[in-house]
Amino acid sequence: MTVSALMRRRSVRSTLREAWRLRRVWWFTATARTKARFARTFLGSFWLGLSNLFSIAVLALVYGTVFKVQDFNTYVVYLGIGLVAWNSIAAAVGSAPSLFEHNHAHVHNTSLNPIFYTLEEWAFQTQTFVQSFLMVLLALSYFQHDLFLNLILYGWFPILNLFLFIYWFPMMLCLFGARYRDLYQLVPIILQLVFLLSPILYEKKNLGAMGWTANINPLYRVLSPVRHTLMAGDVQWLVCSGLLGINLIGVWFAVKLLNKERPNLPFLI
């Protein structure tokens, strides 16, 4: 049997076992990327949270005035949590199409399973989110004091779904991006349109007759439970359980597609 055929027959379980075996390596390289990103800066990774806080402050002042919000404190928390969660999703999705292209030298010259590069990118995005999110949440606690308590007691479920989603969905995009370079141009455009159509800067009711767009928006459907749980101190068990099922199927399907495409990757990038 050829090497190509063996790769195609590799099971999802064996690929995940190999990924787990390499967990210290891809986590370390992701951490090294984060440190290198802020080398020779005084504040280091604190810039991740500060950049979000600057954006939240400006957008809250502008759109709070435009929409004439009645409860400014609640609006700041609503916008802040939504924006930091969106930035994480958008960063993971936006970098996905060119992931294998950026690692083409390693793909061509090593026999390392390509799942390593997807997990390294996921770890990098996860670390970025956590560092930024905790700092933003600390600042937003001035406006709503129980945010950290809600995070500890209830936030684990929707955030778990967020982490799973920003792994399998970008992996699907990077596999399709290796074949179809149009995604390099298309994804940033779609992200911008989805952001404008997502109730992040405004409430869902402001969409009026266009409210159905939020219901079919997969990025917003992942973001919304995170914001709801932290603000309300309540888990939407049915919604989160449904998302968990979709995410687990998504992970399985994405890894299966990766196994199928692995022999072709060196010829596509």
C-alpha positions in Angstrom: 0.0 0.0 0.0 1.4 3.5 -0.9 2.1 6.2 1.6 -0.7 8.3 0.1 -3.2 5.5 0.7 -2.0 5.0 4.3 -2.5 8.7 5.0 -6.0 8.6 3.6 -6.8 5.6 5.8 -5.6 7.3 9.0 -8.5 7.5 11.4 -9.7 10.7 13.2 -8.9 9.0 16.5 -5.3 8.3 15.6 -4.8 11.8 14.3 -6.2 13.3 17.5 -4.0 11.0 19.6 -1.0 12.2 17.7 -2.1 15.8 18.2 -2.4 15.1 22.0 1.1 13.6 22.0 2.5 16.8 20.5 0.6 19.1 22.8 3.6 20.5 24.6 5.3 21.3 21.3 2.5 23.2 19.6 1.5 25.0 22.9 5.2 26.1 23.4 5.6 27.3 19.8 2.3 29.3 20.1 3.5 30.8 23.4 6.9 31.7 21.7 4.9 33.5 19.0 3.0 35.5 21.5 6.3 36.5 23.3 8.0 37.4 20.0 5.1 39.5 19.0 5.7 42.0 21.9 9.5 41.7 22.1 11.1 44.9 23.3 7.8 46.5 24.3 7.4 47.9 27.8 3.9 46.6 28.4 4.2 43.4 26.5 1.0 41.3 26.1 -0.9 44.0 28.0 -1.3 45.7 24.7 -3.8 43.0 23.7 -6.2 44.1 26.3 -5.4 47.8 26.0 -6.1 47.9 22.3 -9.5 46.3 22.9 -10.2 48.8 25.8 -9.4 51.7 23.6 -11.8 50.4 20.9 -14.5 49.7 23.4 -14.2 53.2 24.9 -14.4 55.0 21.6 -17.2 52.9 20.2 -19.2 53.0 23.4 -19.1 56.8 23.4 -19.9 57.2 19.7 -22.6 54.5 19.3 -24.0 55.1 22.7 -24.7 58.6 21.5 -26.0 57.5 18.1 -28.4 54.9 19.5 -29.3 57.2 22.5 -28.9 54.3 24.9 -30.8 54.7 28.2 -28.5 52.5 30.4 -24.9 53.4 29.4 -23.3 51.1 31.9 -25.2 48.0 30.5 -24.4 49.1 27.0 -20.6 49.3 27.7 -20.6 45.8 29.0 -22.8 44.5 26.1 -20.5 46.1 23.5 -17.3 45.2 25.3 -17.9 41.5 25.7 -19.3 41.3 22.2 -16.4 43.1 20.7 -13.6 41.1 22.4 -15.3 37.8 21.5 -15.8 39.0 17.9 -12.2 40.0 17.6 -11.1 36.6 18.6 -13.4 34.8 16.1 -12.5 37.2 13.3 -8.7 36.8 13.9 -9.0 33.0 13.8 -11.2 33.0 10.7 -9.3 35.8 8.9 -5.9 34.0 9.3 -7.2 30.6 8.3 -7.1 30.6 4.4 -3.3 31.3 4.3 -2.3 29.1 7.2 -0.7 26.3 5.2 0.8 28.8 2.8 2.6 30.4 5.7 3.9 27.0 6.8 4.7 25.7 3.3 8.4 25.2 4.0 7.6 22.9 6.9 4.9 21.1 5.0 7.3 20.4 2.1 10.4 19.5 4.1 9.0 17.6 7.2 6.7 14.7 7.8 5.0 16.4 10.7 1.3 15.9 10.7 -0.4 19.1 9.3 -2.8 19.1 12.3 0.2 20.5 14.3 0.0 23.8 12.4 -3.7 24.1 12.9 -3.3 23.4 16.7 -0.4 25.9 16.9 -2.6 28.6 15.3 -5.5 27.6 17.6 -3.3 27.8 20.7 -2.0 31.2 19.6 -5.5 32.6 19.1 -6.7 31.1 22.4 -3.8 32.6 24.3 -4.5 36.0 22.7 -8.2 35.8 23.6 -7.6 34.8 27.2 -5.0 37.6 27.8 -7.2 40.2 26.2 -10.5 38.9 27.6 -9.5 38.9 31.2 -8.1 42.4 31.1 -11.3 43.7 29.4 -13.5 41.8 31.9 -11.6 43.4 34.7 -12.2 46.9 33.3 -15.9 46.1 32.6 -16.4 44.9 36.2 -16.4 48.6 37.1 -19.8 48.8 35.3 -21.1 45.3 36.3 -19.5 43.9 39.4 -20.5 40.2 39.0 -18.8 39.5 35.7 -15.9 37.5 37.1 -18.3 35.5 39.3 -20.5 34.7 36.3 -17.4 33.7 34.4 -16.3 31.3 37.1 -19.7 29.8 37.8 -21.3 29.7 34.3 -19.0 31.0 31.6 -17.1 27.7 31.1 -19.8 26.2 28.8 -20.2 28.9 26.2 -16.5 29.7 26.2 -15.7 26.0 25.6 -18.0 26.2 22.6 -16.1 29.4 21.4 -12.8 27.6 21.7 -14.0 24.5 19.8 -15.5 26.7 17.1 -12.4 28.7 16.5 -10.5 25.5 16.0 -12.6 23.4 13.5 -14.2 26.3 11.5 -10.8 27.9 10.6 -9.4 24.5 9.9 -12.1 23.9 7.3 -11.3 27.3 5.8 -7.6 26.7 5.6 -8.1 23.4 3.8 -10.4 25.0 1.3 -8.1 28.0 1.1 -5.2 25.7 0.0 -7.3 24.6 -3.0 -9.2 27.8 -3.8 -7.1 31.0 -3.4 -10.3 33.1 -3.9 -10.9 32.6 -0.2 -7.9 34.8 0.5 -9.9 37.7 -0.9 -13.4 36.6 0.0 -13.0 35.9 3.7 -12.0 39.5 4.8 -15.0 40.9 2.8 -17.4 38.4 4.4 -16.1 39.1 7.9 -16.6 42.8 7.4 -20.2 42.3 6.2 -21.0 39.8 9.0 -19.7 42.2 11.6 -22.0 44.9 10.3 -25.0 42.5 10.3 -24.2 41.1 13.8 -25.8 42.6 16.9 -22.5 43.6 18.5 -22.5 47.4 18.4 -26.3 47.4 18.7 -29.0 45.1 20.1 -30.7 42.4 18.0 -34.1 44.3 18.2 -32.5 47.2 16.3 -32.3 45.0 13.2 -36.1 45.0 12.9 -37.3 42.9 10.0 -33.7 41.9 9.4 -33.5 40.1 12.7 -33.5 36.7 11.0 -29.9 37.4 9.8 -28.7 37.1 13.3 -30.4 33.7 13.7 -28.6 32.2 10.7 -25.2 33.9 11.5 -22.9 31.1 12.8 -20.3 33.6 14.2 -23.0 35.5 16.1 -24.6 32.3 17.3 -21.3 31.3 19.0 -20.7 34.8 20.4 -24.1 35.5 21.8 -24.2 32.8 24.5 -20.9 34.0 25.9 -22.2 37.6 26.3 -25.6 36.4 27.6 -24.1 34.1 30.3 -21.6 36.7 31.6 -24.2 39.5 31.7 -27.2 37.5 33.0 -25.4 34.9 35.1 -27.5 32.3 33.3 -26.5 29.4 31.0 -28.7 28.8 28.0 -28.4 25.0 28.4 -30.4 24.0 25.3 -28.5 26.5 23.0 -25.1 25.6 24.4 -25.7 21.9 24.3 -26.8 22.2 20.6 -23.7 24.2 19.9 -21.5 21.6 21.6 -22.9 18.9 19.4 -22.3 20.9 16.3 -18.8 21.7 17.4 -17.9 18.1 18.1 -19.2 17.0 14.7 -17.3 19.9 13.2 -14.1 18.8 14.8 -14.5 15.2 13.6 -15.4 16.3 10.1 -12.5 18.8 9.9 -9.9 16.3 11.1 -11.3 13.7 8.6 -11.0 16.2 5.8 -7.5 17.0 6.9 -6.5 13.3 6.7 -8.0 13.1 3.2 -6.2 16.2 2.0 -2.9 15.6 3.7 -1.3 13.8 0.7 -2.3 16.7 -1.6 -1.2 19.6 0.6 2.4 19.8 -0.7 1.1 20.1 -4.3 -1.4 22.8 -3.4 0.8 25.3 -1.5 
